[in-house]
Amino acid sequence: MKKDIHPEFHVVVFEDMAGNKFLTRSTKSSKETTTYEGVEYPVIKIAVSSASHPFYTGEQRFVDTAGRVDKFNKKFNLGKK
């Protein structure tokens, strides 16, 4: 195998927006830190993971879409004139 062609791996914590955390190795690192099982690690925040995605959990979560539509209409001036 060729030397010095592989990226370095760092121990990091991935945290999704639901608050689920898991420890793994990644080529990506972060300056933000979090405590996981009493030890401080760099944290990479992600939107969803298998622990919070409805496909894997079997739970359906309803999101306030009316607020999003209103925001879109307001942004592009598509509301009542």
C-alpha positions in Angstrom: 0.0 0.0 0.0 1.1 3.5 -0.7 2.2 5.6 2.3 0.6 9.0 3.2 -2.5 8.7 0.9 -5.1 7.8 3.6 -6.9 10.5 5.6 -6.5 10.8 9.3 -9.4 9.6 11.5 -10.5 11.4 14.6 -12.7 10.2 17.4 -15.9 12.4 17.3 -19.4 12.5 18.6 -22.2 12.9 16.1 -25.3 14.6 17.6 -28.6 14.9 15.8 -31.2 17.6 16.4 -33.3 15.2 18.6 -30.4 15.0 21.0 -29.2 11.5 20.2 -25.4 11.1 20.4 -23.1 8.4 19.2 -19.3 8.1 19.3 -17.4 7.1 16.1 -14.4 7.9 14.0 -14.5 10.3 11.2 -12.1 12.1 8.9 -14.0 15.3 9.8 -13.3 17.1 13.0 -14.8 20.1 14.8 -13.8 22.9 17.2 -17.0 22.5 19.2 -16.9 19.9 22.0 -19.4 17.9 24.0 -19.1 15.5 26.9 -20.0 11.9 26.1 -19.8 9.4 29.0 -17.7 11.7 31.1 -15.1 12.4 28.4 -14.9 15.5 26.2 -14.9 15.0 22.4 -15.3 17.1 19.3 -19.0 17.2 18.2 -20.4 17.3 14.7 -24.1 18.2 14.6 -26.3 16.5 12.0 -30.0 17.0 11.1 -31.2 13.4 11.4 -29.8 10.0 12.2 -31.1 6.5 12.2 -32.0 7.0 15.9 -34.4 9.9 15.0 -35.5 9.3 11.4 -39.2 8.2 11.2 -38.3 5.4 8.7 -36.1 3.7 11.3 -38.1 4.5 14.4 -41.6 3.8 13.0 -42.9 7.0 14.6 -44.6 9.7 12.5 -43.9 13.2 13.6 -46.0 16.1 12.4 -44.2 19.3 11.5 -45.9 22.7 11.5 -46.1 23.1 7.7 -48.5 26.0 7.8 -45.8 28.2 9.3 -43.5 27.2 6.5 -46.0 28.0 3.8 -46.8 31.4 5.3 -43.1 32.1 5.5 -42.6 31.2 1.8 -45.6 33.3 0.7 -44.3 36.3 2.8 -40.8 35.9 1.4 -41.9 35.9 -2.3 -44.8 38.3 -1.7 -47.4 35.7 -2.8 -49.9 36.5 0.0 -52.9 38.7 -0.2 -52.3 42.0 -2.0 
